[in-house]
Structure formats: C-alpha cells, structure tokens
Amino acid sequence: MSHNNTVLGRGSWSETSRIAALLRQETVGGFLLIGAAALAIVLANSGLGDAYTTLRDARIGPESLHLDLTLGAWAADGLLAIFFFVAGLELKRELVAGDLRDPRRAAIPIFAAVGGMVVPALIFVAVNLGAGGSALRGWAIPTATDIAFALAVLAVLGSFLPTALRTFLLTLAIVDDLLAIVIIAFFYTDHLAVGWLAAALVPIGIFAVLVQRRVRSGWLLIPLALLAWGLVHASGVHATVAGVVLGFTVPVLRGKAAGGPEAGPGLAEHFEHLWRPVSAGIAVPIFAFLAAGVDVGGISGLVEANRSTITYGIVLGLVLGKTLGIVGATWLMARFTHARLDPTLGWIDVVGVGLLGGIGFTVSLLIGDLAYGLASTYDEYVKIGVLEGSVLSALLATVVLRLRNRRYRRISEEESLDDDRDGVPDVYQRDDDA
C-alpha cells in the first residue's frame, strides 16, 4: 500500500512539474489570457451576461479591514499583484545583469513610456475641447498600457522576435503602469492615506532584509508580502505597486563574501521560476476573465457610443497617440542624446511596440470609472472606446510583428544554415592536420 502511495505521489509530482514547465512558456500563458478574455466578452454580451455580472460583482472579504471587495477587484488588485511581482523580478534582472544594465539603453523605454502617455492625453483633450469640462476629466484614459495583455499578445505573435523587443515592452509597460498609478493618486483619488502607505514600508523593509540574507521560507515571506499588499491597498494607491516594489527588493546576484563562493545567481531567479506558473496559469487568466467582460449594449449601443467624442478620443489616443508618442520619444532620445536603441531592433519593431502599447484595456477602464463614475452617461462610451481601441491596436500590432517575426525567422534559418556549412570544412581541416 505504501509503495502504491509512493508511486502515486511521484506521478502526481511529476505531472505537476510538467504543468509548471508548460506554464513557464510565454506562449501558453498568452493563449490562456487571451482565451479567458474572449470568453468573458462573449459571456457578457450573451444571455448569460447577468450571471457573469453577478459573479464579477460578488463581494467577499472582511469588511472590518475594508477588504470586502468584489471578485473583480480582488483579481485586479490582488491576483494581478502576483503578476507584477514576477514582472518586477524580471525587470530588475534586466537592469542588473541584462541588456538594460547600460543606462543608455534603459533610458529609451523609460522616456518612450512618458511619450506614450503625453501624446494620447493631448489627442483626447483636442478631440473633446468642445464637449465641455466634464468630458475632459477622462484625459488620462488612453494614456494607460495593460502590461498583462500587451505581453500576452507579444508572446503569441511568434518566438523568433528578438528578446530585446520583449524587454523594451516590459520596461515601457511597467513604467507606464507606475506613472498611471501616480496619475490616479494625484488626479483621481479624493483621499490618499499617507500613514498606511508609510506603514507598508515596515513589512517591505523586513522582506528586503530577509531576501538579502537569502531567506526563502514561504512561512516568513508570504505573510510579509500579504501585509505589505494590504497596507498599500488601504492607502488608496493601486495595490499592484506592492508587487513591483517587493520584486525589486529581491537580489539578482549573490555577492562574493570573504572566503565564500563566487558571485552567482540571487533569489530573483529562484522566485521567478517558482511564481511564474502561478502567475501565468492562475492569477492572470482569472484576472482577464473577471476584467474583460465589457457589455457593449448590442448594435444600438455601439452605434450610439461611436457618435461620442469620448469614444473618438479614446480610440485615437490608444491607436494613434500611443504609437506616435512611443516612436517619437524613442527617436528623439536616439537622435539627440547618448541613449541608444538596442542594435537588434529596427524602427518598425518600435512601431510594433507602440501599437502594443495601445492595448489599454483594464487600466484604461479603471481610470474611466474614476473619471466619470460607473453610473454616468459616459460609462458606456468609455467601455466601448477602450475595447475598440485596444482590439484595433492589438490587430495592427499583430500585422506588423507577424511580418517581422517571419523576417527574423528567415534570418535565424539562414544563420543556422551558415553554421552548418561552416562546420563541414572544419572536419576536413582536422583530417588534413592529422
């Protein structure tokens, strides 16, 4: 009996390991996210729309701690923090030991993020100048990039695109989201509880000390992370910022101690390996399912919304503004400063990243809710504008980057063929020497 249990235990562990390895493939995670989002949109616009809305808006959690949140809020604030933790680990690895360790390369996606926020805001304001002051409150809606959706679309598009392209998008999107949080805090938050935000520094500091000492015990680190998340949430700041900050505290390299081992990988690589399957297989798909269910109100709703300057401003801001802002800021940095675009990237690749930046989706919807309120007459215009702009940006990015993927695939195949040809004379050379 014990032998059978042992065999079953090994089989179960082996199966779990295979699933985890599968989920570490970005393409798999991308398909899961896009599939979950598509299912949510279908359900929200079908006869099951009321059931979907009831599920998404169901409240759970302790009211005494101000955590009686809807399932949609738990997914956007809680589960997505796991994704941001993994993204923070990856970005820090790139900054410390990867391509972005050169400040001249790191500067470009950072300033591209700024340009990708300024231009869409200006376009929205220009379109809505004649619509009145209340309409202009939504100026920040098209400035946001949904990092989870943008990275998922990039992962699905092809495996031959340069890794520098993903690094560029990851850096840009994280900076974009952090700036969006600043915009929300300054322009769309009635009360920022600085005391709770300061209190969050305590568990974050303890977490940082422990990981610097290579402590990896979940019994210590997970409660500290949850406490930090809860305190950031209580402050009024979007709680996913806790995930980024915690990810940045984890060391990428192990320092060389006196008489100790040589410097090597820190805990960042271990944590990323451990948490990526949880993020890709559980957190992000559930978030997508609960966040993407936009009810467009049928044909009549689409027609009415597309008569509004709110919708025009959002669509133009996401599709045109994001692309112009990201590409323009990148060109200005490369032209007039010492910053340099990664040599493996072409300008058409930057256009593709700019289009991916137009996938605003959940972050844009959040800003729209804060700007106009869920019950306002503008609410439906925001939802349809964000959906149309994000989908159009994704489709245009797909066209551009799929063409680029084919080109990079041909280059890879040609290089592989050249390597094979170069290998033949080497054999004969060794024979001649002999």
Secondary structure by P-SEA (a helix, b strand, c coil): caaaaaaaaaaaaaaaaaaaaaaacaaaaaaaaaaaaaaaaaaaaccaaaaaaaaaacccccccccccccaaaaaaccaaaaaaaaaaaaaaaaacccccccaaaaaaaaaaaaaacaaaaaaaaaaccccccccccccccccccaaaaaaaaaaaccccccaaaaaaaaaaaaaaaaaaaaaaacccccccaaaaaaaaaaaaaaaaaaaaaccccccccaaaaaaaaaaaaaaccccaaaaaaaaaacccccccccccccccccaaaaaaaacaaaaacccaaaaaaaccccccccaaaaaaaaacaaaaaaaaaaacaaaaaaaaaaaaaaccccccccccccaaaaaaaaaaaacccaaaaaaaaaaccccccaaaaaaaaaaaaaaaaaaaaaaaaaaaaaaaaaaaaaaaaaaaaaaaaaaaaaaaac
